[in-house]
Amino acid sequence: MLDLQGRRKSVRKSSIRARVDKFGWQANSSVIFIALGLIFILTIYLVLNDRKILKRESALSQNIKS
């Protein structure tokens, strides 16, 4: 890096920032994949639950008609 006068500045990273830079992308991608997995599981649950509710409603409407 250069400062305003064109001289080189020494960039010294803290140990926490160095770890974030080293593992930041991996941690970020794992969070994304975990979130996608949870969304997928939740979607399957909601679809199955919705089908169960629709079956229950159709059974109720059949009972009311007869």
C-alpha positions as CSV (number, residue, x, y, z in Angstrom):
1,M,0.0,0.0,0.0
2,L,1.1,3.5,-0.7
3,D,0.4,6.6,1.4
4,L,-0.5,10.0,0.1
5,Q,3.1,10.8,-0.7
6,G,3.7,7.6,-2.6
7,R,5.7,5.9,0.2
8,R,5.1,2.3,1.1
9,K,3.1,1.8,4.3
10,S,3.5,-1.4,6.3
11,V,0.2,-3.1,6.7
12,R,0.1,-5.1,9.9
13,K,-3.0,-7.2,10.5
14,S,-4.2,-8.3,13.8
15,S,-4.5,-12.0,14.5
16,I,-8.3,-11.9,14.5
17,R,-8.4,-10.1,11.1
18,A,-5.8,-12.5,9.7
19,R,-8.0,-15.5,10.8
20,V,-11.1,-13.8,9.3
21,D,-9.2,-13.2,6.0
22,K,-8.0,-16.8,6.0
23,F,-11.3,-18.5,7.0
24,G,-13.8,-15.8,6.0
25,W,-14.9,-17.3,2.7
26,Q,-15.2,-20.8,4.1
27,A,-17.3,-19.6,7.0
28,N,-19.4,-17.5,4.7
29,S,-20.1,-20.3,2.3
30,S,-20.9,-22.8,5.1
31,V,-23.4,-20.4,6.5
32,I,-25.1,-20.0,3.1
33,F,-25.2,-23.8,2.6
34,I,-26.7,-24.4,6.1
35,A,-29.3,-21.7,5.5
36,L,-30.2,-23.3,2.1
37,G,-30.5,-26.7,3.8
38,L,-32.8,-25.3,6.4
39,I,-34.9,-23.5,3.8
40,F,-35.2,-26.8,1.8
41,I,-36.3,-28.7,4.9
42,L,-38.8,-26.0,5.8
43,T,-40.2,-26.0,2.3
44,I,-40.8,-29.8,2.3
45,Y,-42.4,-29.5,5.7
46,L,-44.7,-26.7,4.6
47,V,-45.7,-28.6,1.4
48,L,-46.6,-31.8,3.4
49,N,-48.4,-29.8,6.0
50,D,-50.4,-27.9,3.4
51,R,-51.4,-31.2,1.7
52,K,-52.6,-32.6,5.1
53,I,-54.7,-29.5,5.7
54,L,-56.2,-29.7,2.2
55,K,-57.1,-33.4,2.8
56,R,-58.7,-32.5,6.1
57,E,-60.7,-29.7,4.6
58,S,-62.0,-31.8,1.7
59,A,-63.0,-34.5,4.2
60,L,-64.9,-31.9,6.3
61,S,-66.7,-30.6,3.2
62,Q,-67.6,-34.1,2.2
63,N,-69.1,-34.7,5.7
64,I,-71.1,-31.5,5.5
65,K,-72.5,-32.3,2.1
66,S,-73.7,-35.8,3.1
